[in-house]
Amino acid sequence: MSAHEDDVRARSTWSALAEPGDVVAGTLVETMGASDALQWVRGAAERLSESQWRELEDRCGALTPAVRARIARAVVRWAGRLGDADPVRSLDLLERLGGVLLVPSDPRWPDGLSSLGVESPFCLWVRGSTDLRAVLLRSVSIVGSRASTTYGERVAFDLAEGLTRRDVCVVSGGAYGIDAAAHRGAVARDGATLVVLAGGVDRAYPAGNAGLLEAVVSAGGALVSEVPPQSLPTKSRFLQRNRLIAASSLTTVVVEAAWRSGAMSTAHHAARLLRPVGAVPGPVTSAASAGCHRLLREGVAVCVTDVDEVSELAGLSGAGITGAELAADAGARRPTDHLDPVARLVLDALPRRTGSEVARVASAAGVSGAEASAALGLLELDGWVVRRGNRWLLARMSE
């Protein structure tokens, strides 16, 4: 067995032994390597002797009694699953589903997950598009409440559809409500969308979204999980998968969220990873938007209302837009948008009905005389202003 195959099997086993986000398991794997860490745990599960502690300390450094106790408790947790963890069976099942297993050494592994450190998944079980690194280079997470309103679903659908037109992958959790609306918006444009599941990729959850999940795969998207096929979605796994949604994308947008919502968890994961967070405002009387308003009030998120603002937040403004869309967008812009900031200040400072001298324009604009004089010269060349003696006038006022 090659070193790569050994690493794949060890990591697939770890994904069955440890719950997602297990810091102790992640630290052992990062320090010792997946295969050596698994071998040490197998020996420790039979009898955790002093010689085994010395072996671990040779690799990890001295361990305090508190750290030893924490590791010992973790070994007991993992030992109960060692007999059931069968990487060969899980990998065979994944192959029959047409899926692949990705590990961090694979060039298709998404770069964003490295920001999770020891909480990074050991591997990713994937159905559908397998080059997650390429797909997620341009990505935005859209999340929100299961108990969504028609308003929220419309906004999520439109944002996802618009982002897909700009060749942006939409990431969400496949749940009812806002998640499903976002995936539907992407699929409507035959665009890539990534569904991060809390259970195995062979389990459609919720069952009512089974057709949507298959449509995601057919449209070139992917179903992704950090637990093996046949794994059940649990409450803790739902919470932990939120960190993957946040880490996978460039930015996270919360469309609708109640005061206490899983989407709030995703937003805070993104903020901790220093990823920008956007929130869509709703009616002030709507409980479904209370979480969004809370994120805005606490400064965790910025207000976003359309695809342009979401693209700007993700640092994707203008990229991937077709020529026709650029032309349409240009028609909606103001004629002064191309001016530099100083020129716009000077233009705004000119009186609407009378001319003004350079010194008065500079004072009104809050710039220096030299800056005002240079800006007026450029504005004159562009046809915005004209000079009459020592006074400057708006061009349309001089007619």
KOLLUM-40504 format. One record per residue: residue number from 1; x, y, z of N, C-alpha, C in turn. Coordinates in steps of 0.02 Angstrom, whole numbers. Atoms other than C-alpha are relative to their C-alpha. Example, Ala and Ser with C-alpha at 12.3 -4.5 7.8 and 13.67 -1.06 7.14 Angstrom:
R pos    n_u    n_v    n_w   ca_u   ca_v   ca_w    c_u    c_v    c_w
R   1     45    -59      0    615   -225    390     45     60      0
R   2    -42    -59     -3    684    -53    357    -39     55     37
END
This chain:
R pos    n_u    n_v    n_w   ca_u   ca_v   ca_w    c_u    c_v    c_w
R   1     42    -60      0      0      0      0     44     62      0
R   2    -39    -62      4     69    171    -49    -14     44     59
R   3      9    -46    -55     90    312     75    -66     39     -8
R   4     62    -36     13    -55    404     -8    -61    -43     18
R   5     56     45    -15   -171    253      4     -7    -11     75
R   6      1      9    -73   -121    229    186    -31     62     34
R   7     27    -62    -28   -161    411    222    -75      5    -12
R   8     71     -2     16   -329    397    134    -39    -45     47
R   9     36     46    -44   -380    245    234      0     24     72
R  10     -4    -23    -70   -320    319    398    -47     59     10
R  11     43    -58     -8   -412    483    370    -74    -19     -6
R  12     70     23      4   -572    394    316    -20    -33     65
R  13     14     31    -65   -559    294    478    -11     54     54
R  14      7    -54    -49   -534    452    581    -67     35     -8
R  15     64    -34     10   -690    527    502    -57    -39     29
R  16     51     42    -32   -787    381    574      9     -3     75
R  17    -14      5    -72   -702    380    745    -19     64     38
R  18      7    -64    -37   -704    564    794    -57     41    -30
R  19     53    -45     23   -849    684    785     31     61    -35
R  20    -25    -60     34   -828    834    668     21     54     50
R  21    -25    -54    -42   -725    973    746     34    -23     64
R  22    -33     26    -61   -643    859    877     72     26      2
R  23    -65    -34     -4   -493    965    929     55    -48     20
R  24    -51     47    -23   -401    823   1017     22    -44    -58
R  25    -16     42     58   -412    710    864     38     40    -52
R  26    -33    -42     49   -364    853    750     73     15     18
R  27    -69    -15    -23   -210    894    855     45    -61     -8
R  28    -39     61      7   -152    713    858     18    -12    -74
R  29    -12     12     71   -172    695    670     48     51    -29
R  30    -45    -52     25    -86    860    635     72    -11     24
R  31    -67      8    -29     61    817    750     33    -65    -22
R  32    -29     65     13     85    632    713    -11    -25    -71
R  33     21     28     63      5    608    544    -59    -47     12
R  34     62     38    -10   -161    518    517     13    -73     15
R  35    -13     71     -8    -89    342    504     33    -15     67
R  36    -35     12    -63     31    352    653    -46     15     59
R  37     46    -17    -55   -101    437    761    -52    -55      9
R  38     49     53     -5   -226    300    720     31    -63     31
R  39    -35     58    -29    -99    165    761      9      9     75
R  40     -9    -13    -72    -63    248    929    -66     -8     37
R  41     65      6    -32   -249    259    970    -21    -73      6
R  42     18     71     -3   -275     75    929     36    -35     59
R  43    -37     29    -56   -138     28   1052    -26     27     67
R  44     23    -31    -62   -201    151   1183    -69    -26     19
R  45     67     25    -15   -378     82   1168      2    -67     36
R  46     -7     64    -34   -316    -87   1225     28     10     71
R  47    -29    -13    -66   -207    -22   1366     43     63     -5
R  48    -36    -64      3   -149    157   1392     55     -1     53
R  49    -56      9    -46     22    123   1471     46     61      0
R  50    -48    -55     -4    161    239   1523     46      2    -61
R  51    -43      2     60    265    181   1375    -35     34    -59
R  52     36    -33     54    128    241   1259     -3     76     10
R  53     -3    -72    -13    124    410   1346     68     27    -21
R  54    -67    -23     19    312    422   1320      7      4    -76
R  55     -1     -1     73    290    378   1136    -36     63    -26
R  56     37    -58     21    161    515   1119     38     64     14
R  57    -37    -60    -18    268    642   1211     63      9    -43
R  58    -57     -6     46    416    602   1098    -20     36    -64
R  59     24    -32     61    308    663    954    -31     68     13
R  60     39    -61    -13    205    799   1037     30     46     52
R  61    -27    -40    -54    312    863   1180    -32    -20     67
R  62     24     17    -66    280    856   1367    -75     15      7
R  63     72     -7    -10     97    835   1418    -15     10     73
R  64     21    -12    -70     23    906   1577    -51    -53     20
R  65     51     48    -23    -89    795   1685    -69     15    -29
R  66     66    -19     27   -241    893   1624     -6    -21    -73
R  67      1     19     70   -195    863   1442     -3    -76     -7
R  68      2     73      2   -163    679   1475    -71    -25     15
R  69     68     20    -18   -334    664   1556    -48     13    -58
R  70     44    -16     56   -416    748   1407     10    -50    -57
R  71    -14     49     52   -330    631   1285    -28    -69     19
R  72     25     65    -23   -375    479   1390    -76     -5     -8
R  73     73      0     10   -559    528   1388    -18     -7    -74
R  74     13      4     72   -550    550   1199     12    -71    -25
R  75    -14     69     21   -472    377   1178    -59    -46     17
R  76     59     40    -19   -619    302   1272    -57     12    -49
R  77     53    -16     49   -739    392   1154     13    -35    -66
R  78    -16     29     66   -649    332    998      0    -76      2
R  79     -5     73     -4   -624    154   1061    -67    -34    -14
R  80     65     30     11   -810    122   1056    -19     -5    -73
R  81     16      1     71   -810    152    868     52    -37    -42
R  82    -53     32     39   -650     63    819    -23    -63    -35
R  83     22     62     30   -737   -102    787    -46     10    -60
R  84     47    -12     54   -866    -24    672     30     40    -58
R  85    -31    -41     53   -749     89    572     31    -46    -53
R  86    -23     43     55   -723      2    406     12     43    -62
R  87    -13    -46     56   -637    115    279    -11    -33    -68
R  88      8     34     65   -640    -16    141    -74     -1    -20
R  89     72      3     14   -829    -37    155    -26     69    -19
R  90     23    -67     14   -858    150    161     23     26    -68
R  91    -28    -22     64   -744    184     12    -33    -37    -58
R  92     35     38     52   -827     45    -89    -69     28    -11
R  93     66    -28      6   -997    118    -52      2     68    -36
R  94     -7    -65     33   -938    291   -104     13     -9    -75
R  95    -15     12     70   -869    221   -266    -63    -21    -38
R  96     62     20     33  -1036    139   -305    -47     60    -11
R  97     40    -61      7  -1117    310   -280     30     48    -52
R  98    -33    -44     48   -996    383   -407     38     56     33
R  99    -34    -53    -37   -908    485   -273     74    -12      9
R 100    -72      5    -14   -728    516   -220     13     25     71
R 101    -22    -25    -65   -637    545    -56     58     46    -11
R 102    -55    -48      4   -529    700    -45     35      6     67
R 103    -40    -11    -60   -388    721     80     41     64    -11
R 104    -35    -64      8   -285    879    114     58      0    -49
R 105    -55      3     47   -140    819      6    -23     -1    -73
R 106     28      3     68   -255    806   -146     -2     71    -29
R 107      2    -67     29   -236    955   -266    -70     28     -8
R 108     70    -23      6   -427    964   -273    -29     22     67
R 109     23    -19    -67   -439   1000    -86     -9     76      4
R 110     12    -73     -3   -516   1173    -53     47     35     49
R 111    -50    -36    -41   -388   1297     14    -31     30     63
R 112     30    -35    -56   -511   1385    129     -4    -40     64
R 113      8     41    -60   -525   1238    249     62      1     44
R 114    -61     -2    -41   -345   1260    306     -6     52     56
R 115      9    -51    -52   -404   1412    405    -31    -28     63
R 116     30     30    -59   -492   1294    525     52    -32     46
R 117    -53     27    -43   -326   1229    591    -15    -72     20
R 118     11     68    -24   -346   1075    700    -74    -20     -2
R 119     71     17      9   -535   1085    674    -17    -15    -72
R 120     12     16     70   -513   1053    489    -21    -72     -7
R 121     22     70      8   -599    895    425     59    -45    -21
R 122    -53     47     19   -491    740    405     -3    -16    -74
R 123     10     14     71   -564    710    232    -69     25    -20
R 124     66    -20     25   -712    754    123    -27    -55    -45
R 125     35     48     41   -834    627     53    -42     40    -50
R 126     29    -45     51   -894    701   -113    -38    -40    -53
R 127     38     23     58  -1029    662   -240    -10     59    -47
R 128      9    -54     48  -1032    765   -399     67     29    -21
R 129    -62    -33     21   -900    892   -452     53    -11     53
R 130    -51     20    -49   -738    838   -371     56     51     11
R 131    -54    -49     -8   -619    984   -400    -25     58     42
R 132     28    -51    -44   -678   1081   -249     44     62      5
R 133    -44    -58     -3   -525   1191   -248    -16     50    -55
R 134     16    -45     56   -565   1261   -420    -69     30      6
R 135     70    -23     -6   -752   1273   -387     -6     55     52
R 136      9    -45    -56   -731   1366   -223     45     62     -2
R 137    -40    -61      6   -605   1495   -283    -44     61     -6
R 138     50    -53      7   -758   1600   -325    -65    -26     32
R 139     56     31    -35   -889   1558   -195    -28     47     54
R 140     36    -38    -52  -1018   1636    -79    -48    -47     34
R 141     48     40    -38  -1115   1550     60    -64     42     11
R 142     65    -32    -14  -1300   1593     72    -37    -45     48
R 143     31     41    -53  -1383   1533    232    -58     38     30
R 144     57    -32    -32  -1539   1566    331    -44    -50     34
R 145     45     39    -41  -1685   1500    428    -38    -53    -41
R 146     45     50     30  -1782   1341    389    -71     28     -2
R 147     67    -29     -3  -1939   1433    443      1     68    -35
R 148     -9    -61     39  -1919   1560    304    -67     28    -23
R 149     59    -32     29  -2043   1682    229      7      1    -76
R 150     -2     -6     73  -2088   1706     47     51     53    -21
R 151    -49    -54     14  -1985   1867     51     71    -28      3
R 152    -68     26     -8  -1830   1777    115     18    -49    -55
R 153    -14     49     52  -1844   1635    -10     10     34    -68
R 154     -8    -36     63  -1865   1758   -154     69     33     -3
R 155    -65    -33     -2  -1710   1855   -100     56    -51     -9
R 156    -52     51      5  -1606   1696    -78      5    -27    -71
R 157      2     26     69  -1661   1629   -248     33     50    -48
R 158    -26    -51     45  -1622   1793   -336     75     12      8
R 159    -71     -8    -11  -1453   1814   -253     39    -58    -30
R 160    -36     59     26  -1401   1636   -297      0      0    -77
R 161      4     -1     73  -1462   1653   -476     46     53    -28
R 162    -43    -53     24  -1371   1818   -497     74    -16      8
R 163    -70     19    -11  -1209   1752   -422     21    -53    -50
R 164    -16     52     48  -1217   1600   -535     14     30    -69
R 165    -12    -34     63  -1228   1716   -686     71     28     -2
R 166    -68    -27     -4  -1061   1786   -627     52    -55     13
R 167    -46     57     -7   -984   1612   -618     24     -7     72
R 168    -15      8    -71   -990   1608   -428    -36    -61     27
R 169     31     59    -30  -1022   1445   -335    -37     20     64
R 170     41    -14    -59  -1161   1456   -205      6    -59     48
R 171     -9     52    -51  -1128   1359    -44    -56      6     52
R 172     50     -1    -53  -1264   1310     80     -8    -71     28
R 173      5     62    -37  -1327   1169    189    -54    -49    -21
R 174     49     47     26  -1467   1089     88    -63     -7     42
R 175     59      5    -43  -1599   1119    223    -60     32    -33
R 176     60    -35     24  -1777   1178    197     10     75      8
R 177     -1    -72    -10  -1808   1364    184     51     35    -43
R 178    -47    -42     37  -1669   1484    135     53    -42    -36
R 179    -50     42     32  -1540   1347     99    -26    -28    -66
R 180     29     31     59  -1655   1259    -24    -13     53    -54
R 181     13    -54     49  -1704   1424   -107     65     20    -35
R 182    -65    -19     29  -1519   1467   -133     22    -54    -50
R 183    -20     54     47  -1482   1296   -211    -44      1    -62
R 184     45     -2     58  -1636   1311   -323     19     58    -46
R 185    -20    -57     41  -1579   1483   -382     61    -16    -42
R 186    -60     18     38  -1409   1413   -433    -16    -52    -53
R 187     18     53     47  -1483   1257   -515    -41     28    -58
R 188     41    -29     53  -1605   1366   -612     43     27    -57
R 189    -46    -25     51  -1454   1436   -705     50    -54    -21
R 190    -47     55     12  -1370   1264   -718     69     17     27
R 191    -63    -20    -29  -1237   1335   -604     22    -47     56
R 192    -29     42    -53  -1123   1253   -477    -23     24     68
R 193     17    -15    -69  -1186   1245   -300     23    -58     43
R 194    -29     50    -45  -1109   1152   -153    -46     -9     60
R 195     43     17    -57  -1218   1064    -24     43    -33     53
R 196    -40     28    -55  -1128   1034    142    -49    -36     47
R 197     47     41    -37  -1218    891    230     25    -16     70
R 198    -18     20    -69  -1221    844    414      4    -75      6
R 199     -4     73      1  -1243    659    372     38    -23    -61
R 200    -36     27     58  -1173    544    238    -28     24    -66
R 201     21    -24     66  -1181    590     54    -50    -48    -32
R 202     50     47     26  -1292    437     26    -68     11     31
R 203     63    -12    -36  -1427    507    140    -27     69    -18
R 204     32    -64     16  -1542    642     71    -35     25     63
R 205     32    -29    -60  -1583    750    221     -4     75     -8
R 206     63     35    -13  -1710    817    233    -24    -39    -61
R 207     22     43     54  -1795    682    129    -39     38    -53
R 208     39    -39     47  -1909    811     50     42     37    -51
R 209    -45    -34     46  -1757    889    -35     41    -48    -42
R 210    -38     50     37  -1697    726   -114      6     18    -74
R 211     -2    -19     71  -1745    784   -289     45     59    -13
R 212    -43    -59      7  -1658    951   -264     73    -20      4
R 213    -70     21     -8  -1497    866   -206     24    -36    -63
R 214    -20     33     62  -1495    756   -360      7     50    -57
R 215     -5    -52     51  -1526    909   -469     65     39      7
R 216    -63    -34    -13  -1375    992   -387     57    -38    -33
R 217    -53     41     29  -1263    846   -440     -5      1    -76
R 218     10      0     72  -1338    842   -615     22     66    -33
R 219    -17    -66     27  -1306   1029   -638     74     16      6
R 220    -72    -12     -6  -1121   1011   -599     22     21     69
R 221    -18    -16    -69  -1127   1046   -413     24    -62     37
R 222    -25     56    -39  -1079    931   -270    -34     -4     68
R 223     20     14    -69  -1137    852   -108     63    -18     38
R 224    -62      8    -38  -1002    856     25    -16    -15     73
R 225      6     14    -72   -986    781    199     67    -18     28
R 226    -62     21    -32   -847    754    324     -9    -65     39
R 227     11     65    -31   -927    594    391    -16    -51    -54
R 228      6     52     52   -935    427    297    -73    -12    -21
R 229     67     20     20  -1084    363    198    -33    -41     54
R 230     43     33    -49  -1226    293    305      2     34     68
R 231      0    -36    -63  -1185    417    444    -63     41      7
R 232     62    -37    -13  -1337    496    525     14     73     15
R 233     -7    -71    -20  -1358    685    537    -24      8     72
R 234     18    -12    -70  -1361    737    721      3     75     13
R 235      1    -71    -17  -1386    903    808     70     29      1
R 236    -68    -26     -4  -1201    922    845     33      3    -68
R 237    -29      0     67  -1155    878    666    -27     58    -42
R 238     28    -59     35  -1273   1012    600     38     63     21
R 239    -36    -59    -24  -1186   1140    710     71      2    -26
R 240    -69      2     23  -1013   1082    659      7     11    -76
R 241     -5    -10     73  -1051   1080    473     -3     74    -18
R 242      3    -72     13  -1084   1267    488     70     30     -8
R 243    -68    -26      6   -897   1295    511     28    -15    -70
R 244    -23     17     68   -866   1206    343    -31     47    -51
R 245     33    -47     46   -994   1316    255     35     67      2
R 246    -33    -65     -7   -910   1471    325     71     -1    -29
R 247    -70      4     22   -732   1412    286      6    -13    -74
R 248     -5     19     70   -772   1350    111     -3     60    -47
R 249     14    -54     46   -822   1518     39     36     64     18
R 250    -33    -64    -11   -754   1694     20    -39     43     49
R 251     42    -40    -45   -900   1771    114    -64    -38     15
R 252     63     31    -20  -1059   1719    203    -54     53      3
R 253     57    -46      0  -1228   1803    177    -58    -34     36
R 254     58     24    -37  -1371   1778    300    -62     36    -28
R 255     59    -31     31  -1537   1808    211    -55     10     51
R 256     50     -4    -53  -1658   1771    353     22    -44     56
R 257    -18     40    -58  -1623   1711    528    -36     26     61
R 258     32    -19    -63  -1719   1711    690     54     17     51
R 259    -47    -21    -52  -1639   1772    851     50    -56     16
R 260    -43     59    -11  -1573   1596    885     -8    -45    -60
R 261      4     36     63  -1534   1509    722     67    -30    -17
R 262    -62     30     23  -1406   1392    646     38     46    -47
R 263    -32    -47     45  -1372   1527    518     42     51     38
R 264    -40    -45    -42  -1311   1639    659     67    -33     17
R 265    -61     37    -13  -1185   1504    701     48      4    -59
R 266    -42     -5     60  -1121   1504    522     30     69     -6
R 267    -25    -69      4  -1106   1694    525     57     12     49
R 268    -52    -11    -50  -1005   1692    685     63    -42    -15
R 269    -58     38     23   -892   1553    618     38     40    -52
R 270    -32    -39     52   -858   1661    465     36     61     30
R 271    -31    -58    -31   -822   1813    573     64    -19     37
R 272    -61     23    -35   -699   1714    680     56    -16    -48
R 273    -50     15     51   -611   1661    520     21     62    -39
R 274    -14    -64     31   -602   1845    471    -25      2    -72
R 275     33     -4     66   -715   1815    320    -56     51      6
R 276     54    -50     -3   -835   1956    277    -69    -34      5
R 277     68     26    -10  -1016   1928    329    -49     54    -22
R 278     53    -45     20  -1168   2007    248    -66    -23     29
R 279     67     17    -24  -1346   2013    312    -51     40    -39
R 280     53    -33     38  -1504   2053    216    -52     26     50
R 281     50    -26    -47  -1622   2168    313    -70    -22    -20
R 282     70     17     12  -1804   2123    330    -45     49     36
R 283     46    -43    -38  -1960   2204    402     18      0     74
R 284    -17     -4    -71  -1927   2266    579    -49    -39     43
R 285     51     38    -38  -2084   2174    634      6    -75    -10
R 286     -6     71     17  -2025   2006    564     48    -36     46
R 287    -44     40    -42  -1957   1880    689     50    -40    -41
R 288    -44     38     45  -1881   1788    540     63     39    -17
R 289    -59    -41     16  -1760   1934    515     34     28     63
R 290    -28    -28    -62  -1720   1970    698     74    -15      6
R 291    -70     18     -3  -1555   1877    685     43     43    -46
R 292    -36    -43     48  -1502   1976    531     10     70     30
R 293     -5    -67    -30  -1540   2139    620     48      1     59
R 294    -47      5    -56  -1443   2080    771     72      0    -26
R 295    -67      1     29  -1290   2042    662     21     69    -23
R 296    -14    -68     24  -1302   2216    586     12     47     58
R 297     -6    -45    -58  -1325   2302    753     65    -12     38
R 298    -60     16    -37  -1178   2211    833     64      8    -41
R 299    -58    -12     43  -1064   2248    686     33    -63    -26
R 300    -27     62     26  -1037   2066    641     -7     -2    -76
R 301     15      1     71  -1113   2092    468    -11     70    -27
R 302     18    -62     33  -1136   2230    341    -64    -12    -40
R 303     64      6     35  -1299   2264    252     12    -13    -75
R 304     -2     14     72  -1318   2185     79    -71     -9    -25
R 305     68      4     26  -1471   2197    -31     -5    -28    -70
R 306      3     26     68  -1423   2136   -205     65    -34    -18
R 307    -58     38     23  -1298   2037   -307     62     43     -4
R 308    -58    -44      5  -1184   2186   -337     33      9     68
R 309    -28    -11    -67  -1164   2217   -151     31    -64     28
R 310    -30     63    -23  -1133   2033   -114     65    -13    -37
R 311    -62     10     39  -1004   2023   -254     55     46     25
R 312    -50    -47    -27   -917   2178   -187     26    -24     67
R 313    -21     24    -65   -914   2104    -12     49    -58     -7
R 314    -44     59     11   -833   1945    -80     62     17    -40
R 315    -58    -20     40   -706   2044   -180     -4    -24    -72
R 316     10     27     67   -781   1983   -344    -34     50    -46
R 317     36    -50     39   -851   2146   -413     25      1    -72
R 318    -16     -6     71   -856   2148   -602     26    -63    -32
R 319    -30     60     29   -772   1978   -622    -53    -49    -21
R 320     46     51     23   -863   1849   -725    -64     26    -29
R 321     62    -28     27   -997   1969   -788      5      3    -76
R 322     -1     -1     73  -1043   1957   -972      0     72    -25
R 323     -1    -66     30  -1023   2103  -1091    -68     33      1
R 324     68    -28      0  -1211   2124  -1104    -20     25     69
R 325     17    -20    -68  -1228   2131   -915     38     63     19
R 326    -39    -60    -14  -1088   2259   -903    -32     61    -33
R 327     31    -55     35  -1174   2366  -1033    -64     22     35
R 328     62    -16    -36  -1339   2356   -940     15     35     65
R 329    -18    -29    -65  -1253   2395   -776     25     71    -10
R 330    -27    -67     13  -1163   2544   -853    -56     50    -11
R 331     56    -45     12  -1330   2616   -906    -33     23     63
R 332     31    -18    -63  -1385   2617   -725     44     45     43
R 333    -47    -39    -40  -1232   2712   -664     -8     75    -14
R 334      2    -73      9  -1218   2900   -639     58     22    -44
R 335    -53    -23     45  -1117   2998   -767     64     20     37
R 336    -58    -24    -38  -1001   3061   -628     38    -57     34
R 337    -32     56    -36   -953   2885   -566     74     -9    -18
R 338    -70     10     21   -790   2888   -666     47     52     28
R 339    -42    -54    -26   -728   3048   -583     36    -22     63
R 340    -35     16    -61   -596   3038   -449    -32     37     59
R 341     34    -29    -57   -649   3083   -270      6     76      6
R 342     -9    -72     -6   -574   3258   -272    -42     37    -51
R 343     39    -32     53   -657   3302   -438    -75     -1     18
R 344     70      3    -19   -825   3244   -371    -15     50     55
R 345      9    -50    -54   -803   3351   -214     -4     70    -29
R 346     -2    -67     30   -760   3503   -319    -64     13    -40
R 347     60     -9     41   -905   3475   -438    -61     12     45
R 348     56     -8    -46  -1026   3457   -293      1     67     36
R 349     -7    -63    -37   -957   3616   -213    -19     61    -41
R 350     18    -58     42   -996   3728   -362    -73     18     11
R 351     70    -21     -9  -1154   3831   -333    -43    -20    -60
R 352     45     22     54  -1303   3772   -433    -18     56    -48
R 353     27    -54     41  -1352   3944   -498     51     55    -18
R 354    -50    -53     14  -1197   4056   -494     69    -30     -3
R 355    -69     21      3  -1012   4042   -528     36     13     66
R 356    -38     -9    -62   -876   4040   -395     74      1    -16
R 357    -73     -3      7   -692   4080   -376     32    -64     29
R 358    -34     61    -20   -564   3942   -349      5     -5     76
R 359     -9      3    -73   -533   3989   -166    -64    -20     35
R 360     65     16    -32   -719   3979   -123    -19    -72    -15
R 361     15     70     18   -738   3814   -217     41    -46     44
R 362    -44     42    -41   -588   3743   -123    -25     -4     72
R 363     25     -2    -68   -659   3798     44    -63    -42      8
R 364     63     37     -4   -831   3726      7     11    -75     -8
R 365    -13     71     13   -757   3562    -55     44    -32     54
R 366    -44     27    -51   -635   3545     89     65    -26    -28
R 367    -63     20     31   -482   3530    -25     44     62     -5
R 368    -46    -57      7   -329   3638    -56    -15     38    -64
R 369      9    -40     60   -327   3777   -183     30    -34    -62
R 370    -33     33     56   -205   3681   -292    -42    -60    -25
R 371     41     57     19   -316   3526   -288    -64     22    -36
R 372     60    -26     31   -470   3628   -330     14     24    -71
R 373    -18    -27     65   -381   3715   -475     12    -57    -50
R 374    -14     57     44   -318   3549   -547    -64    -37    -19
R 375     62     36     13   -489   3467   -529    -45     39    -48
R 376     42    -41     44   -578   3613   -613     26     -4    -72
R 377    -28      6     67   -458   3601   -760    -22    -65    -34
R 378     22     65     27   -500   3416   -783    -75      0    -14
R 379     73     -3     10   -686   3449   -763    -17     42    -61
R 380     11    -41     60   -673   3584   -897     13    -41    -63
R 381    -15     43     58   -592   3460  -1017    -56    -50    -13
R 382     54     48      6   -734   3338   -983    -67     33    -16
R 383     61    -35     17   -863   3473  -1017    -48     10     59
R 384     44     -9    -58   -931   3482   -839     -5     72     22
R 385     -1    -70    -23   -880   3663   -803     30     44    -54
R 386    -31    -49     45   -832   3822   -896     26     57     43
R 387    -30    -56    -37   -727   3970   -845    -22     66    -32
R 388     19    -67     21   -789   4149   -855     40     50     43
R 389    -43    -44    -39   -649   4266   -803     34    -39     55
R 390    -30     36    -57   -596   4214   -628    -52    -43     36
R 391     54     40    -31   -757   4119   -593    -13    -63    -41
R 392     16     64     32   -806   3941   -629    -75    -14      7
R 393     72     14      1   -982   3888   -678    -13    -71    -25
R 394     22     63     29  -1071   3725   -709    -16     11    -73
R 395      9    -10     72  -1078   3700   -897    -72     13    -18
R 396     69     -8     19  -1266   3686   -904    -28     68     24
R 397     24    -65    -26  -1285   3847   -802     24     57    -46
R 398    -27    -53     42  -1180   3943   -931    -37      5    -66
R 399     35     -1     64  -1298   3901  -1075    -53     54     -2
END
